Amino acid sequence: MNAGPEPSSARVALVTGAARGQGAAIVRRLVADGYRVTAGDHLIDELTPTTTEFGDHVLAVELDVTSPEHWRAAVAATLARFGALNALVNNAGVLHSASIAEETPSGFEGLWRVNCLGPFLGLQAALEPLRRADNAAVVNTCSTGAIRPFPHHAAYGSSKWALRGLTQVAAAELGRDGIRVNAIFPGPVETPMLDESTKARLTERATLGRLGKPSEMADAVAFLLSDQAAFITGSELVIDGGQCLKIG
């Protein structure tokens, strides 16, 4: 028998790109903070094993962030399971490098669809339950690629610049609805998105001598969602170990 939504006063978050790396770390941190979490990813075969340890506190859903239908289903499942939605973390992202001369239209558009269209669709799908929530908050994962240019990253960099702009527009537009919208700007983080040679190269050049940890990004997300950040919106939190201090 379906007992309906959980009778819980816990805050509820929906996190995308949750199967591994930074997204998995965000889910873990939010559960530790007492959240109920809907963990979404298109890699459902990887997502399910990583979320079972949290029991009823986490709902795993297949979520292609470029699909409005998937978004509607994910939000509906969240409300059916947990009864509310207080927070949205648009963490899913994809990365590849190519020169302007070698980039393809499909490759360029593909990154934009995941990195910018996806968060936009998420905002639309989650808007009404967020309007009904207390201290509703959205955190978008941007990148230091939206602060400074990196050669051979035309698609990635421009998509993250667009997400930076979307974050600002959403913060300005949704503030009177009681929805805060902020962004984190990770530098190099030790996740499966980076291959081993790239990790080694970035570590050698790092100001602090190491890459960031997914848990450190999760800590920043948790703060921006929390009551301690209740007067913060439109903020851009750079978490890069000093990467942007480098010139060239």
N, C-alpha and C positions, 0 to 999 in steps of 0.2 A: 504494500500500500504506500502511495506517495503521501508523506506527511506534510508536504508543502515547505515553505521557507523555514530556515532555522530560526527559532525564537532567540536571537542573539542580539546584543547591543554592540557587538564588535563592528569595527569599521571594515568595509569591503573594498577591495581593489581589484582591478583587471589589469594584468601585466602581459604585454606582447613580447614575442621573441624569448619565451620563458623556458625553452627546452634545455638550454645550456649557457655557459659563460655568464655574462653580465645579467641576463634575464633570470637565469636560475638563482643567481645570488640575490637578486632583488626579491624574488618570491620567498626565499629562505629568511631574509631579514624581516620582511613584512609579517610573515607568520610568527617570527620571534617577538615582534612588537604587538602581537595579538590580533592581527588582521585575519579575516577570511579572504582568500585570494582565488580569483579565476585566472589560471595560467593558460595563456593561449600561444599556439605555435602551429605552423604548417607541418612541422616535423613531429607528428603525433606519436610515431613509434619511439622517438627519443623522449618525448615529453612525459608520457605515461609512467615509465619507470622512475623518472626523477622526481615525480610528485607523489607517488604512492606512500612514501614515508610520512607525509603530513596528514594522512587520513582524511577525515571529513573537513579539515580546515582548508583544503585546496581542491578546486574543481578544474580538471584538465579538459580543455576544449581544442578541437582543431580549428585553427584560425589563419586563413590567408588574408593578410591585412589589406590586400588590394581588392577584396571582394565585399561589396556592401551587404550581400546576403550573409556572409560569414560573420560580419560584425553584428548585424541584427540578431543572429542566432546566439552569438556569444553573450551579448547584453541580456537577451531574454533568459538564457540559461542561468546567468548570474543572479538575476532578480528572482527566478523560480527557486534557486537553491538557497540564496542568502537573504533575499528580501529587500536588498538595497544596493546602491553603488555609490561609494564616497570618493573613489580615487581611480584615475586612469593613468597608466604608465605606458606611453608609446615608446617602447624600447626596441622593437624589431627594426633591423636594418641590414642592408647588404652593401658589400664593398667589392669593387674591382678597380684595377688601374689600367689605363690605356692613354696613349697620347691623343691629342685632338685629331691628328691625322688618321689614327688607327681606330678610334672609337666608332662604334656602329650606332645607327639610329635605334635599333632594338636594345642594345646594351645601355645606351643613354636613358631611354625611356623606362627600361626595366628598373634601374636604380631610383629614378624619380617616383615611380609608382609605389615602390616599397617605402622609401625614405621620406616622402612628403605626402603623396596621396593617401597612404595608409593612415598616418596620424590624423589627417583631415577627416577621413571616413570614420575613424574612431571617435573623434570629437562629435561628429554628427550623431552617431549611433548612441553615444552615452549622454548626450546633452540633457534630455529630460530627467533621467534619474539623478544626474549630478545637480540639476537645479533644485531637486527635492531634498538633497542631502545637506547635512551640517558640515561646515568647513570642507566643502568639495574642492578637490585639487587635481590638477593635471600636471604631469611631468613628461616632457619630451626629451628624448636623447638626441642631442645634436652632436657636435664634434668640433675639435679645434680646426678641422677643415672648413668650418664656417666662420673662422676668425682670421685665418691667414691662408694664402694659396699654397697648395702642394702640387707641383707639376705632375702630369699624367693622372690627374684625378678630376677631370672636367665634370664627369657625370656625378661622382660622389660629392665633390665639393659643392657644386651648384645645387644639388638636391638638399644638402644640409644647410646651405645658405637660405634656401626656400623655407625649410622647416624653421629656421631661426625667425624668419619674417612671419610665418604662420603663428608661431608662439606669441610674438608681440601683438599681432592683430587680435588673436583670441583673448589674450590677457586684457586688452583694452575693451573689447566687446563684451566679455562675459563677467567682468568684475561686479557689475550691478546685479547679476544673477547669483552672486555669492560663490562664484567659481574662480579659484586662483589658477593661473597657468604659468609655469616656469620651465626652464630648460637646464639640463646639465650639458657640459661640453667636455667629454672625456678626451684625454690625450691617448697615447698608446697604452692599451690595456692587454693583459695576458689572457686572451680568449682565443677560441678556435678560428676567429675571423682572420687572425694573423698567422702566416706560415712561420716555420722556425727561422728561416734566413731573415725574414723581416723583423722578427722579435730580436734576433741577435744584433742586427743593424741599429734598431731603435734603442736598445739597451746601451750600446756603446756610446751613443750620442746623448743619452738622457742626462739632464741636469742633476737629478738625484741618484743616478747610477742604476736605475731599475725601471721596470714597467709598472703601471698601476695594477692593482688587484681588483677583480670583479666585486669583491666585498666592499672595497672603498667607494666604488660607484654606488653600490646599494645603500651605503650609509648616507650618502648625499641625497639620494632619492627619498629615503625614509625621513630625513629632516625636512625636506621641502613639502612632504605630505602631512607633516605633523602639525599639532597645534602651536608648537614653538615657531612655526613659520607663517602664522595666521595673517601677518601684515606684509607678506612678501608675495608679489605677483609681477609678472613681466621680468623676472630676474634671470640672469645668465650666470650660472655657477660653473666656473672653469676648474676642472680637476685633471690637471695635466702634468703634475710633477715638474712644472717649470718649462715645459716644451715651448710655450709661446714666448719665453724669454730669449730664445735662440734667434739669431739673425742669419738666415740662409741655412 
